[in-house]
């Protein structure tokens, strides 16, 4: 049994949750989220709490109900508080600029690195090197952050590249001459 799955999801004051079969809709000040889940779990709303239980005794149902509970919890927190990731571009000439809904980055390559920002995600660029990704959907914020990071992951020798603020990058010593 999942220890996380047993816990009810509290519906925060500013959030409203609607359950229609396997579809969960959550609305709040930061936006609206909707997700449809697998039939291996039962989702119920009672007393301003969402409870998730396995639909049967199959291993798949037991594996999914803790995951579904966590996703619903992230949806409720996302529409009330939102999620935020910060990135930093380090390197000579490394910079980013926002052109409409396209983030354009110069990362020392022969071509510009561009990524289209989906609806519901807000990207801001400060000082040409500090990028902030914000949104209500935790999965989308993480996905956009990972896509930006994948253009030029922080390298361990000089520290150049895209750094996720708070993520440790192990530095290595360079080659020694004899």
Secondary structure, 3 states (H helix, E strand, C coil): CCHHHHCCEECCCCCEEEEECCEEEEEECCEEEEEECCCCEEEEEECCEEEEEECCCCHHHHHHHHHHHHHHHHHHHHHHCCEEEEEEEECCCCEEEEECCEEEEECCCCCCEEEECCCCEEEEEECCCEEEEEECCHHHHHHHHHHHHHHCECCCCCCCEEEECCCCCCCCCCCCCC
